[in-house]
Amino acid sequence: MLTIIKSKMKKILLTITVAFFSISLVFTQEKPSYILYNKDGEATTFSLLIESAIRNNIVLFGELHNNPISHWLQYELTKEIYERIGNRLVLGAEMFEADNQIILNEYLKGLIAIRNFQADARLWDNFETDYKPLLDFAKEKNLSFIASNIPRRYASIVNNSGFEGLDVLSNEAKRYIAPLPVRYDPNLPGYQKMLNMGGMQGRQTNENFPKAQAIKDATMAYFIVQNLISESIFLHFHGAFHSDFYDGIYWYLKQSNSNINILTISTVEQDNISSLDEEHLGRADFIICVPASMTKTY
């Protein structure tokens, strides 16, 4: 028994030592491309991020849409989780709208060519560089990839007419939206910030603007839950503002099931990344801090 305990202690000490030297190595690099922090602003490692991710049901990966480090680490995290759990990994993304799921599935199954998929799926301009690698990884490994976002035309209805504007849609259309009526808390910090931004920029405040954000958050959370399989991990990609400070998608997921285990990741940019700015503390469980001078993908 004593021998077993000593062996386990050696493994723990080895893990701590490796983590310490990994963090030290980051700081000794002359021009690090990023530094990974925990929510308390302490430098940590990608290895610890992986180990934390596989202990959760859902991983919410918040990106800066034009940040290459975000997209690179999304791909690397996808590979690392797959190596540990195989086809129990489910992927999903804001960048694909729910009414395009059939087209997405046809591409993943090799039924249609990439040119047909690109012609029909209302893809983002940076699809080729930033999201196609993730989609092709899912295709190669036969993983599910969920188009989780509300169709943008319906989000526009909310922006113009509030949630009530969705009531006139057909039952077929409502299949691509979180069940109505959607729970909405206008006092959530993220939605309050959106209201205040309009006023600070001298524009008339549109009270429906954060509601349009909320219907996206609610819909993404809904499709994550609908496609969460027992013993699986759902890795979801989206703009960081959709889950920063445990708001947005995170809040809606917890409304659905308060016991669900969720890990959040955010991406921020700073002029100096040697320490995490105070404004970013508590933004997520893991925070990818990237130099503001980093080349953009668009």
C-alpha positions in Angstrom: 0.0 0.0 0.0 2.8 2.4 0.9 4.5 1.7 -2.4 1.3 2.6 -4.3 0.9 5.8 -2.4 4.5 6.8 -3.1 4.0 6.0 -6.8 0.9 8.2 -7.0 2.7 11.1 -5.1 5.6 10.9 -7.6 3.1 11.2 -10.5 1.4 14.2 -8.9 4.8 15.9 -8.3 5.9 15.2 -11.8 2.7 16.8 -13.2 3.2 19.9 -11.0 6.8 20.1 -12.1 5.9 19.9 -15.8 3.2 22.5 -15.4 5.6 24.8 -13.6 8.3 24.6 -16.3 5.7 24.9 -19.1 4.5 28.2 -17.5 8.1 29.3 -17.0 8.9 28.6 -20.6 6.0 30.8 -21.8 7.5 33.7 -19.9 11.0 33.2 -21.2 9.9 33.3 -24.8 10.9 36.6 -26.4 7.7 37.0 -28.3 5.0 34.6 -27.1 2.0 34.4 -29.4 -0.3 34.0 -26.4 -0.4 33.3 -22.7 -3.2 31.2 -21.1 -4.6 32.4 -17.8 -7.2 31.0 -15.4 -10.1 33.1 -14.2 -8.0 34.5 -11.4 -5.3 35.8 -13.7 -2.8 33.1 -13.0 -0.8 31.8 -15.9 -1.6 28.2 -16.7 -1.0 25.7 -19.5 -2.8 24.2 -22.5 -2.3 20.7 -20.9 -4.3 21.8 -17.9 -7.0 23.3 -20.1 -7.4 19.9 -21.8 -7.6 18.0 -18.6 -10.2 20.4 -17.3 -12.2 20.2 -20.5 -12.6 16.5 -20.5 -14.1 16.7 -17.0 -17.1 18.7 -18.3 -20.2 18.1 -20.3 -20.0 21.2 -22.3 -17.0 23.4 -23.4 -17.9 26.9 -24.5 -15.0 28.2 -26.6 -15.3 32.0 -27.0 -13.3 33.4 -29.9 -12.4 36.7 -31.4 -13.7 36.1 -34.9 -10.6 37.5 -36.7 -8.0 36.2 -34.2 -5.8 33.4 -35.7 -4.7 32.1 -32.2 -8.3 31.5 -31.3 -8.9 29.4 -34.4 -5.6 27.5 -34.1 -6.3 26.6 -30.4 -9.9 25.6 -31.3 -8.5 23.1 -33.8 -5.8 21.9 -31.4 -8.3 21.5 -28.5 -10.7 19.6 -30.8 -7.9 17.1 -31.7 -6.8 16.7 -28.1 -10.3 16.0 -26.8 -10.9 13.6 -29.7 -7.7 11.7 -28.8 -9.1 11.1 -25.3 -12.8 10.4 -25.9 -13.1 9.5 -29.6 -16.6 9.8 -31.1 -18.1 10.9 -27.9 -17.1 14.4 -28.9 -19.8 16.5 -30.5 -19.0 19.8 -32.2 -21.2 22.8 -32.8 -20.8 26.5 -33.8 -22.5 29.8 -34.0 -21.2 30.2 -37.5 -23.7 27.7 -38.9 -27.5 28.4 -38.8 -29.9 25.8 -37.7 -31.9 25.7 -40.9 -28.7 24.6 -42.7 -28.2 21.4 -40.6 -29.4 19.2 -43.5 -26.8 20.7 -45.8 -24.1 20.4 -43.2 -25.0 16.8 -42.6 -24.9 16.1 -46.4 -21.4 17.6 -46.6 -20.2 15.6 -43.5 -21.4 12.4 -45.1 -19.8 13.1 -48.4 -23.1 13.4 -50.2 -22.4 16.8 -51.7 -19.2 18.6 -52.8 -17.7 21.5 -50.9 -18.6 23.9 -53.8 -22.3 23.0 -53.3 -22.1 23.3 -49.5 -20.4 26.7 -49.9 -23.0 27.9 -52.4 -26.0 27.0 -50.2 -25.0 27.4 -46.5 -24.7 31.2 -46.0 -21.1 30.8 -44.7 -19.0 33.5 -43.1 -16.3 35.2 -45.2 -13.6 33.5 -43.1 -15.0 30.0 -43.5 -12.1 28.7 -45.6 -9.4 29.6 -43.2 -11.1 29.5 -39.8 -14.0 27.0 -39.8 -13.5 24.6 -42.7 -10.6 22.9 -40.8 -12.9 22.1 -37.9 -15.7 20.9 -40.2 -13.3 18.7 -42.2 -11.9 17.2 -38.9 -15.5 16.2 -38.0 -16.0 14.8 -41.5 -12.7 12.8 -41.3 -13.5 11.4 -37.8 -17.3 10.9 -38.4 -18.3 13.3 -35.7 -21.5 15.2 -35.4 -21.3 18.9 -36.0 -24.3 21.0 -35.0 -25.5 24.2 -36.7 -26.7 25.9 -33.5 -27.4 29.5 -34.4 -30.8 31.0 -35.2 -31.2 31.9 -38.8 -30.1 35.5 -39.1 -33.4 36.6 -40.7 -35.3 35.6 -37.5 -32.8 37.4 -35.3 -33.4 40.5 -37.4 -37.1 40.2 -36.7 -36.4 40.3 -33.0 -34.1 43.3 -33.5 -36.9 45.2 -35.2 -40.0 43.9 -33.4 -38.9 42.2 -30.2 -39.7 38.6 -29.3 -43.3 39.1 -30.2 -42.3 39.4 -33.9 -41.5 35.7 -33.9 -45.1 34.7 -32.9 -46.4 35.0 -36.5 -43.8 32.5 -37.9 -45.0 29.1 -39.0 -44.4 26.1 -36.9 -41.9 24.9 -39.5 -39.9 28.1 -39.0 -40.0 27.9 -35.2 -38.2 24.5 -35.4 -35.0 26.6 -35.9 -35.5 28.7 -32.8 -35.4 28.0 -29.1 -39.0 27.2 -27.9 -41.1 30.3 -27.4 -41.6 32.3 -25.2 -37.9 32.7 -24.5 -36.9 33.5 -21.0 -35.1 36.9 -20.9 -33.4 38.8 -18.2 -32.6 42.3 -19.4 -30.5 42.9 -16.3 -27.8 40.4 -17.3 -24.5 42.4 -17.5 -23.9 41.4 -21.2 -27.3 42.7 -22.3 -27.0 45.8 -20.1 -23.7 46.6 -21.8 -25.2 46.4 -25.2 -27.9 48.9 -24.2 -25.3 51.3 -22.7 -23.1 51.1 -25.8 -25.9 52.5 -27.9 -26.4 55.4 -25.6 -22.6 56.2 -25.3 -22.3 56.3 -29.1 -25.0 59.0 -29.3 -27.6 56.7 -30.9 -31.1 56.2 -29.7 -31.1 53.1 -27.6 -32.9 50.2 -29.3 -34.3 48.0 -26.5 -34.7 45.1 -28.9 -30.9 45.0 -29.7 -30.0 42.9 -26.6 -33.1 40.8 -27.2 -31.7 39.9 -30.7 -28.5 38.8 -28.9 -30.6 36.8 -26.3 -32.5 34.9 -29.0 -29.2 33.8 -30.5 -27.9 32.8 -27.0 -31.1 30.9 -26.2 -31.1 29.1 -29.5 -27.5 28.0 -29.3 -28.0 26.8 -25.8 -31.2 24.9 -26.9 -29.4 23.1 -29.7 -26.5 22.3 -27.5 -28.8 20.6 -25.0 -30.8 18.9 -27.7 -27.6 17.3 -29.0 -25.9 16.5 -25.8 -25.4 12.8 -25.6 -24.8 10.9 -22.4 -21.1 10.5 -21.6 -20.3 12.9 -24.4 -18.6 16.3 -24.5 -20.1 19.1 -26.6 -17.4 21.6 -27.8 -19.1 24.8 -29.0 -17.5 27.6 -30.9 -18.8 31.2 -30.8 -17.9 34.8 -30.3 -16.5 35.3 -26.8 -19.3 37.8 -25.9 -21.8 35.0 -26.1 -20.4 33.4 -22.9 -18.1 35.9 -21.3 -18.5 36.3 -17.5 -20.8 33.2 -17.5 -23.5 35.1 -19.3 -25.3 34.5 -22.6 -25.2 30.9 -23.7 -23.9 29.8 -20.3 -26.8 31.4 -18.5 -29.4 29.7 -20.8 -27.7 26.4 -20.4 -27.9 26.7 -16.6 -31.6 27.6 -16.9 -32.1 24.4 -18.7 -30.1 22.3 -16.2 -28.5 23.8 -13.2 -26.4 20.7 -12.6 -24.7 20.6 -16.0 -20.9 20.9 -16.0 -19.7 23.7 -18.2 -16.2 24.9 -18.9 -15.8 28.4 -20.5 -12.9 29.8 -22.6 -12.5 33.3 -23.7 -10.0 35.2 -26.0 -8.8 38.7 -25.3 -6.2 41.0 -26.8 -3.8 43.2 -24.9 -0.8 45.4 -25.8 1.2 43.7 -23.0 0.3 40.1 -22.3 2.8 39.5 -19.4 -0.1 39.8 -17.0 -3.9 39.7 -17.4 -5.6 43.1 -17.2 -8.0 43.5 -14.4 -11.0 44.0 -16.7 -10.5 40.4 -17.9 -10.4 38.7 -14.5 -13.3 36.3 -14.1 -14.2 36.5 -17.8 -13.9 32.7 -18.2 -12.4 29.6 -16.7 -9.5 29.9 -19.1 -8.6 33.1 -20.9 -6.4 33.2 -24.0 -4.4 36.4 -23.9 -3.1 37.4 -27.3 -0.9 40.4 -28.3 -3.0 43.2 -29.9 -0.5 43.4 -32.7 -1.3 39.8 -33.7 -2.1 39.4 -37.4 -5.8 39.2 -38.1 -7.5 36.6 -40.4 -9.6 39.3 -42.0 
